Amino acid sequence: MAIILGITGLLAGILSGLAIGGGTLLVPALILLLGIEQHQAQAVALTAFLPVSSVAIITHYHTGNIRPRLAFYLVLGAIIGAFGGALLATHLSGPLLRKIFSVFLIGMGIYEIASRPPKGEQNSPPNKS
């Protein structure tokens, strides 16, 4: 079990570093591989990503990808939203929470496949010279 968790954590960390969201892998993996209940899987994923996101933030900061003012205002709203979302999640049944999570993942997948890249964005990484 420790090996499965380690590999799952590694893959989720890579996704987190790419800003894809490691929870998109970690939550289903905890449910399907370990039989953890939806509420607990989401809580464990959030707990695991506190240190993981800190590493990704530091890395992105050092490469100049973070816009501090923009991030500050997003964080203010996100803190309020996280509090409300966590309270709401505690009042939802596990099956309903799982369906909401699934619909969100499917919706984001469809959006990413169907959307066009913003003007000026190419398939290659930015040149930092």
N, C-alpha and C positions, 0 to 999 in steps of 0.2 A: 504494500500500500504506500509506503514512503517513496518508492521509486515513481509510482504513478503520480503522486502529489508533487514530487519534485519536477517531473517532466511537464505536468500541467502548469505548475507555477512558472517554469521557464518560458513556455509558450505564451502564457498570459502576460508575463513581463515584457516579452518582445512586442506583443500587441499593444500593451500600455505605452511602451516607449515610442511606438509608431503613432500614438494618439488615436488608435482604433478603439481602444477600450478592452482591456483584458477580461473584464466581466462578461463580455460576449462569449468568451470561451470558458472562463472559470465557473460561472454559475451553472451552465448546462453540464459541465464535467462533474462538478460536485454532486449534482442531482443524479445523473445517469450512471456514473462510475462508482459513487460511494453511497448512493441512496439517501443523501441528505435532503431534508425538507426545504422547500422553496425559500421560506423566510430565513432559515439558517444559512442557506447557500448564499443568498444575497448579503447577509450580514458578514459572513466570513470573507466574501469577495471584497467588500468595502474595507474591512479590517486589514486584509492583505495588501490592498493598494495604497494605504497611507504611506508606508515606507517606499514602496515601488514607485509611486508617482513622485515622491520627493527626489529620487535619483533621476527620473526622467526630466523633471523640472530643472534641476541643476545642469544637466547635460544640454538641454535646449537653451537655457539662459546663457551658458558659455559659448554657444554657437550663434547667439544673437537672434534667436527666433522668438523670443518673448517680448511682447509689448506691454510693459508694466502697467501703464494707465488703463489699457483695455482689460488686462487681466484683473486688475483691482476691482473695476466695476462689475465684471462678470462674477467674481468671487463674492461680492456683497449680495447679489441676487441669488447665487447658488447656495449660499449658507442658509438663507431663508427657505429656498426651495427644498433643500435637503432635509431640513427640520420638518417641514410640512409633509414631504414625501415619506419620510420615515414614520411619522405619526399615522399617515394614511395607510401605509403598508401593514402596520400592526392591527388595523381594523378590517383588513381584507382576508378572505380565506386563502389558503395556500394554492388551491387550483385556480382561483380567479387571478391571483398575483402572477402565477405561472403563465396564464393566457395573456395577460397584459404585457409581460416581459417578451413573450413569443411574438405578439403582434408588433411590438416595437422593433424587435430584431428584423422581422420580415419587412416591415415598412422601411427601415433604414437601408436594408439590402436592396430593395427595389429602387429607392431614391438614388443610391450610389451607382447602380447599374444604368439608370435612365438619365441621370443628370450629366450635363456637359461641364468640362473643366472651365473655371473662370478665365476670362481673357488674359492672355500672357502666360498662363500656366502651361508648362509642357510636361512631357513624360519623363524628362531627365531631371536630376536633382539640381538645385541652384548652384551656380559657380560662385564660390566664396573668395575670389581673388581680388 
